[in-house]
Amino acid sequence: MKLNKETVENARKRLLQMHYESGVGHIGGNLSCLDAILLSFTEYIGKDDRFILSKGHSAGALYIALWSIGIINDDTLKSFHKDNTILPGHPPVSELDQVLFATGSLGHGLSLAAGTALSMKLKGNLNRVICLTSDGEWQEGSTWEALIFACHHNLTNLTILVDHNKLQGFGNTSEVASMAPLWEKIKGFDIDIQNVDGHDLDEIRTALDKPINKCRLIFLDTVKGHGVSFMENQMQWHYLPLKEDQYLNAIKEIDTK
């Protein structure tokens, strides 16, 4: 099945509804990576492939992607972030087959993904492992250690996606701990680096489909709060939940587009 714009917009509205009904924030970073996660699960993650969400606070986008392909139903989405839910604010470790690890503390996901990719490679299984990281977690030493590991073991089955929305919990990434442009710092590694529009499905597809014989790293140029004008590039939407009028205006804006 090929992902189309209508499906993405419906998923965006369902994400907003889920967060609004639960009164939970972290909406901006969910919207910045939603396109890439939807595309990954719709077109690239098969039965024997693996997806690891390193930026665990974007669990909402992961759940919506699984809803979009029929793994999670509407009733389960209504329990998001509530007592006894299987959909907590960060990915659970034992409730969903599609979630291999509980990720929350940033900087751990790439290590887990690299280990998973090496395990598959040693078993002769070269199915795909996709790991989505934030750009802020590249300030973590563990992420760089994982990159060294992945390149050393030539993990050709590992794809690293970076949600490069340029905002993190306490400000702009260039202000908190600048490494801009981040890809220039990584060019010395034996890895294939690509920069794409993280909201353009065709650009992401082209990057994922590119034939290579090494580990790949794709920088997704994204907008925090993408698709809702009053959220875009606004740091407060790293935290804030939606009020009723904001939710209704956001849905109206998406429908108008």
C-alpha positions in Angstrom: 0.0 0.0 0.0 1.3 3.5 -0.9 0.9 6.3 1.6 -1.0 9.3 0.2 -1.7 12.8 1.4 -5.2 12.2 2.5 -4.1 9.4 4.8 -1.5 11.6 6.3 -4.0 14.4 7.0 -6.4 12.0 8.6 -3.7 10.7 10.8 -2.7 14.2 11.7 -6.3 15.0 12.8 -6.5 11.7 14.7 -3.2 12.5 16.5 -4.6 15.9 17.6 -7.8 14.3 18.7 -6.0 11.7 20.8 -3.8 14.3 22.5 -6.7 16.7 23.1 -8.9 14.0 24.6 -6.1 12.9 26.9 -4.9 16.4 27.8 -1.3 15.5 27.0 1.4 17.6 25.4 4.5 16.8 23.3 2.3 17.6 20.3 4.9 19.6 18.3 7.5 16.9 18.1 4.9 14.3 17.2 3.7 16.4 14.3 7.3 16.9 13.0 8.0 13.2 12.7 4.5 11.9 11.9 5.0 11.8 8.1 8.2 9.7 8.3 6.8 7.3 10.8 3.6 6.8 8.8 5.6 6.2 5.6 7.9 3.8 7.4 5.1 1.6 8.7 2.9 1.9 5.6 5.6 1.0 3.0 8.9 -0.1 4.6 8.4 -2.0 7.8 7.3 -5.6 7.0 6.9 -8.6 9.3 10.6 -9.2 9.7 11.7 -5.5 9.8 12.1 -3.5 12.9 11.3 0.1 13.9 12.8 1.7 17.0 11.6 5.1 18.2 14.5 6.7 20.0 12.7 9.9 20.6 10.2 8.2 22.9 8.2 11.3 23.7 6.8 11.1 20.2 5.0 7.8 21.1 1.8 9.4 19.9 2.9 9.5 16.3 4.0 5.9 16.6 0.6 4.8 18.0 -1.2 6.8 15.2 1.0 5.1 12.6 0.0 1.7 14.0 -3.7 2.8 14.1 -3.3 3.8 10.4 -2.3 0.3 9.4 -4.9 -1.4 11.6 -2.8 -2.6 14.5 -4.4 -0.3 17.1 -8.1 0.5 17.1 -10.0 3.7 18.1 -11.1 2.3 21.5 -7.5 1.7 22.4 -6.4 5.2 21.2 -9.0 6.6 23.6 -7.1 5.2 26.5 -3.8 7.0 25.6 -1.9 8.1 28.6 -4.6 7.0 31.0 -4.6 4.5 33.9 -4.0 0.9 32.9 -3.5 1.9 29.2 -1.2 -0.1 26.8 -0.4 3.3 25.2 1.6 5.3 27.8 3.3 8.6 27.1 6.5 6.7 26.1 6.5 3.4 24.2 5.8 0.4 26.4 8.1 -2.6 26.5 5.7 -5.5 26.6 2.3 -4.5 25.1 2.8 -4.1 21.4 4.7 -6.5 19.1 5.9 -3.5 17.1 7.6 -1.9 20.1 10.9 -3.7 20.9 12.1 -1.4 23.6 10.8 1.1 26.1 12.4 4.4 25.0 12.2 7.6 26.9 15.6 8.8 28.0 17.0 10.3 24.9 20.2 8.9 23.5 19.5 5.1 24.0 17.5 4.2 20.9 20.3 4.2 18.4 22.4 1.9 20.5 19.5 -0.5 20.7 18.9 -0.2 17.0 22.5 -0.9 16.2 22.6 -4.0 18.4 19.4 -5.2 16.8 20.8 -4.7 13.3 24.0 -6.5 14.2 22.0 -9.4 15.7 20.0 -9.7 12.5 23.2 -9.5 10.4 24.9 -12.2 12.3 21.9 -14.5 11.8 22.1 -13.8 8.1 18.9 -11.7 8.2 19.4 -8.4 6.4 15.9 -7.1 6.8 15.6 -3.4 7.6 16.0 -1.7 10.9 14.8 1.9 11.0 15.6 4.1 14.0 14.1 7.5 14.4 16.1 9.9 16.6 15.6 13.6 17.5 18.2 16.1 16.6 18.6 17.2 20.2 19.7 13.7 21.3 22.8 14.0 19.1 24.1 16.0 22.0 24.3 12.7 23.8 27.6 10.8 23.8 25.8 7.4 23.7 24.4 8.4 20.3 27.9 8.9 18.9 29.1 5.7 20.4 26.3 3.9 18.6 27.2 5.6 15.4 30.8 4.4 15.8 29.5 0.9 16.4 27.2 0.9 13.4 29.9 2.1 11.1 32.5 -0.3 12.5 30.2 -3.3 11.9 29.1 -2.0 8.5 25.4 -2.3 9.4 24.0 -2.0 5.9 20.6 -3.0 7.2 20.4 0.0 9.5 18.7 3.3 8.5 18.9 6.2 10.9 16.3 9.0 10.6 16.9 12.3 12.3 13.9 14.4 13.0 15.7 17.7 12.4 13.1 20.2 13.7 15.8 22.3 15.3 14.0 22.7 18.6 14.4 20.9 21.9 13.1 21.1 25.5 14.8 24.3 26.4 15.2 26.1 23.2 16.7 26.0 19.7 19.3 23.3 19.3 21.8 25.9 18.0 21.4 27.8 21.3 21.4 24.9 23.7 24.5 23.0 22.3 25.2 23.9 18.7 26.7 21.4 16.3 25.1 23.0 13.3 25.2 21.8 10.7 25.1 18.4 12.3 25.7 16.5 9.1 29.0 18.2 8.6 30.2 16.7 11.9 29.2 13.2 10.8 30.7 13.3 7.3 33.9 11.7 8.6 32.1 8.5 9.3 31.8 5.7 6.8 28.1 6.3 6.4 25.7 7.4 3.6 24.2 10.8 4.5 21.2 12.3 2.8 19.2 15.5 3.5 15.6 15.6 2.5 12.4 17.5 3.2 10.9 15.5 6.1 7.4 16.4 5.1 7.8 15.4 1.4 6.8 11.7 1.1 8.5 11.3 -2.3 11.8 12.7 -1.1 11.8 10.4 1.9 11.0 7.4 -0.4 13.8 8.3 -2.7 16.2 8.4 0.2 15.0 5.1 1.6 15.1 3.4 -1.8 18.6 4.6 -2.8 20.8 1.5 -3.3 23.8 1.7 -0.9 26.3 -0.7 0.6 26.7 1.0 4.0 24.7 2.3 6.9 22.4 5.2 5.9 21.6 8.3 7.8 18.8 10.5 6.6 18.3 14.0 7.9 14.6 15.0 7.8 14.3 18.7 7.6 11.1 19.1 9.6 9.0 21.8 11.3 7.9 21.3 14.9 4.1 21.5 15.0 3.9 20.8 11.2 0.5 21.3 9.7 -0.9 23.5 12.4 0.2 27.1 11.8 0.0 28.4 15.4 2.1 25.5 16.6 4.8 25.6 13.9 8.3 26.4 15.2 6.9 27.3 18.6 8.9 25.7 21.5 6.0 25.8 23.9 4.3 23.0 21.9 7.0 20.7 23.1 5.0 20.8 26.3 1.5 22.2 26.1 -1.8 20.3 25.7 -4.5 21.6 23.5 -7.4 23.7 24.8 -10.8 23.2 23.1 -10.7 26.3 20.9 -7.1 25.4 19.8 -8.1 21.9 19.0 -11.1 23.0 16.9 -9.1 25.6 15.1 -6.4 23.1 14.3 -8.8 20.6 12.9 -10.5 23.3 10.8 -7.2 24.4 9.4 -6.3 20.9 8.3 -9.7 20.4 6.8 -9.5 23.7 4.9 -6.1 22.7 3.4 
